[in-house]
């Protein structure tokens, strides 16, 4: 529930900036917060259609790639598009295959199996492709690190690499290496995903072979761009804006089928729909099935076939969710009794955990504990393959680099990475990684943060403001949804809603004209919200229901107002402990959340805030007086062993 506000500084220039752009000062300030400080750049941001598509031939080696593909098409050679098993790779593969066919090429595609072949090129696959009479292979979203594999195929298979991942010190010795991240590439937009680079190749091919400017099929490019979480700025912003707009009426039967099976056929598709409903279904193919099925869906020209494939992916996604929940439970079982709240980092491992799912499990554990997390699958050969997710303050790649004596191989970036560790080295690696995290991160780093644009009372929100904020869409990496904060408010009528009473709805603002606020999956805080003054972080929205429009607040974060942040001193801690002891005596455990314990305590005539209760529980956990049983999801008081000093609690010691 608690996140620390990171409130942007005021922007003195916002008034003049707003006047020049014809927008509110608030919107001008948000632009400034995003580093957009000149009129031309702001116009392109607010109106992405004004963002030009740069000349594709500005990319290093684009001319060589186009010349070789043109030769292959003219000569009737067999071309193979070699992609990746994630959504970006599937989208890029589908885009290039679709366009090469329209340009008259004899083209097929290959998506490697995640488990059997792994990411990127592998030599046996390249050899088999050459044996089938293929003379030209074009990679998308992979290949930049496959230096040895490309060298091994020299003289046997012509290879063009197109990729967006960071290159190493040595580039593959391919006919062409098209990657905007090349040190010698002058292309102005470096943030394209794999599908974005494939789109630039298509633009170059259409210009060279047909003399036409190409800007179609952006729904495919938008899929990969949103799913790969690249910054939605520059060309990416235009790609996603126009691609989303064309999704409902897409010429691709597979995209229409995917939208239908996700149940969003009557909605304007946004980045949230892509990221949380469309992309997971495609990703399920690469995670627990075959990425080939995803490409077949995206390339399908038959409605019946597309519907069948979309339904198969939907079932795979359900299966993926089940596997994910199973592994998540096993991971939390491992953490049970180990006091994860006081561990600097989490490292869990299990035998033959699905390698396509462990990355999601790592993300779930970060969401719950806000700790750097590594989840490893112990393979039959004794090698542990893992996925890593970090928090702000710890650069995961650099942290792994400090532990490389215990690692077979690793790669990644600041927030996510992958690695392989020998099972015999796992204890030493766990200790080394935890040590790096402890030395790098401060207590402050373990508090989740939320960026707040401005303090804005809900009653100050208007329909016009919400409509103007829509200019900031599409939201995503590099352009988060603007959030606003209000402090010390008193909510009204908090209650659980939803089919399973899982969501929280309450009212804020003036009593005479209240505004609804919705907090997804947080219904357990209804009693607290009714009883305490709160600080709220939210995004304003418009709700349309049965022809009526109303303003509402979509809550991101709730926290206690300053007046509720009462630190529990010794006497109150004694009262809380006796309260917990009484519950355990009656029920053999303490099967309540912190919010429920707070309300229970208050009902006994003792006023206390959630902040005070939560702080007391944390102090008791730090002292070993209270444990959280993750398997049963309840607290319990272990048998006391000797006198405990409050100063042994870091939380209490810092306060004192």
Secondary structure, DSSP 8 states (H G I E B T S, - for coil): ---EEEE----TTHHHHHHHHTS-HHHHHHHHHTT--SHHHHHHHHSGGGS----GGGSTTHHHHHHHHHHHHHTT-EEEEEE-SSHHHHHHHHHHHHHHHHTT-EEEEEE--TTTT-SS--HHHHHHHHHTTEEEEEESS--TT-HHHHHHTTTTSEEEEE--S---SS----SEEE-TTSTT---S-----HHHHHHHHHHHHHHHHH-------HHHHHHHHHHTT----HHHHHHHHHHHHTTTT-S-HHHHHHHHHTT-TTS---HHHIIIIIHHHHHHHHHHS-HHHHHHHHH---HHHHHHHHHHHHHHHHHHHHHHHHHHHHHHHHHTTS-GGG-SEEEEEEET--TTTHHHHHHHHHHHH-SEEEEEEE-TTSEEEEEEE--TT--HHHHHHTTGGG-SEEEE-SSEEEEEEEGGGHHHHHHHHHHHHHHH--GGGGS-EEEE-EE--GGG--HHHHHHHGGG-S-BTTB----EEEEEE--EEEEEESTTS-EEEEEES-GGG-EEEEETT-GGGHHHHHHS-EEEEEEEEEEEETTEEEEEEEEEEEEE-GGG-----HHHHHHHHHHHHHHHHHHSSB---HHHHHHHHHHTT----HHHHHHHHHHHHHTTS-EEETTTTEEE-----S---GGGSHHHHHH-
